[in-house]
Amino acid sequence: MIVTDAWAPQTNGVVRTLTQTSEWLGRFGHDVRMLTPRDFRSIACPTYPEIRLSLLPRNAMVTSIAGFAPHALHIATEGPLGLAARRYCIKHQMRFTTSYHTQFPQYLRARFPIPLAASYWALHRFHGAAVRCMVSTVSLRDDLAARGFDNLASWRRGVDTQVFRPGAKDFLSLPRPIAAYVGRVAVEKNIEAFLKMAWDGSKIVIGDGPARNRLQTQYPQTRFTGFRFGEDLAAHLAAADVMVFPSRTDTFGLVNLEAMACGVPVAAYPVTGPIDVIDDGVSGALDEDLARAARRALTLDPVRCREQALRFGWDASAREFEGNLVMCRPAHTPHRAAASAEVDLGLEIGA
């Protein structure tokens, strides 16, 4: 069972990662149950309507977990569903795993004056109850370890190299070179660093989010396409000359791999996420001067960009996730008998 507050209609790396992981686990022979906001009463997040916040999920969570009786349970997010699942597991002495997808301390500080120490304390408390907390990169693992996280395990990300592949450059009829941004249009993504960047060509923003209307009005010379998906997204991305990744807060940045798979080099800051994905001078350019990084990225070989992306398959990612899972009950505990008892107990609580 995988519990996540991040799910469609959200469009982001977390949703894509969990979707691919659940699909590959099914191919490996696992019976996978996703628990998402679609399974609960929810409301739209006030400032971010595509995010659904589940309302009072505790009783329904009890019934769902007890009824499925999972051999392994993974909590992917720290939202209402993640908190409810964590509470259930602790109460019923079930072992579980978590994953750290989002730099919430930095995201919150971008919106509110919340001290980083307070946010990290809350995250440490949340993930510290898990047997393993999965992280995507070495630099993120080192950063969290330095903050006291001691149950960390690696879980790499992947890319669909059949969908994301080199394509026709004339798909976009804009003055070249074309610099593209792909992702949510929100303040924590630091998109204005890309929009303000000096550039002798065209800029395109592929994505949507709460900051789009303001930024589209403020930067009319930039083309905003809204969300694109699948082959359409790949065609837009492959037609660019460089992808610019201005975020300083992402834990990975899945779009970096997608750009590289399309033969498009990436320009980014030398921070957690990009430094683990981009081979500076081969598949992209890292620099504190984003415009300089983008200009340098234009000189790189598209073939070598794709060659690096080919090393990141979703099958390997899902196998790594699978290897990090733990049995909800110790091996000496008769699982089905314990599960049956939990069903009875769960239904009684739910009632």
Stockholm file with secondary structure:
# STOCKHOLM 1.0

chainA/1-351         MIVTDAWAPQTNGVVRTLTQTSEWLGRFGHDVRMLTPRDFRSIACPTYPEIRLSLLPRNAMVTSIAGFAPHALHIATEGPLGLAARRYCIKHQMRFTTSYHTQFPQYLRARFPIPLAASYWALHRFHGAAVRCMVSTVSLRDDLAARGFDNLASWRRGVDTQVFRPGAKDFLSLPRPIAAYVGRVAVEKNIEAFLKMAWDGSKIVIGDGPARNRLQTQYPQTRFTGFRFGEDLAAHLAAADVMVFPSRTDTFGLVNLEAMACGVPVAAYPVTGPIDVIDDGVSGALDEDLARAARRALTLDPVRCREQALRFGWDASAREFEGNLVMCRPAHTPHRAAASAEVDLGLEIGA
#=GR chainA/1-351 SS CEECSCCTTCCSHHHHHHHHHHHHHHHTTCCCCEECGGGSCEEEETTEEEEEEECSCHHHHHHHHHHHCCSSCEECCSSHHHHHHHHHHHHTTCCCEEECCBCHHHHHHHHSCCCHHHHHHHHHHHHHTSSEEEESCHHHHHHHHHTTCCCEEECCCCCCTTTSCCCCGGGSCSSSSEEEEESCCSGGGTHHHHHTSCCSSEEEEEBCCTTHHHHHHHCTTSEEEECCCHHHHHHHHHTCSEEEECCSSBSSCHHHHHHHHTTCCEEECSSTTHHHHCCBTTTEEECSSHHHHHHHHTTSCHHHHHHHHTTCCHHHHHHHHHHHCCCSSCTTSCHHHHHHHHHHHHHHHHC
#=GC SS_cons         CEECSCCTTCCSHHHHHHHHHHHHHHHTTCCCCEECGGGSCEEEETTEEEEEEECSCHHHHHHHHHHHCCSSCEECCSSHHHHHHHHHHHHTTCCCEEECCBCHHHHHHHHSCCCHHHHHHHHHHHHHTSSEEEESCHHHHHHHHHTTCCCEEECCCCCCTTTSCCCCGGGSCSSSSEEEEESCCSGGGTHHHHHTSCCSSEEEEEBCCTTHHHHHHHCTTSEEEECCCHHHHHHHHHTCSEEEECCSSBSSCHHHHHHHHTTCCEEECSSTTHHHHCCBTTTEEECSSHHHHHHHHTTSCHHHHHHHHTTCCHHHHHHHHHHHCCCSSCTTSCHHHHHHHHHHHHHHHHC
//
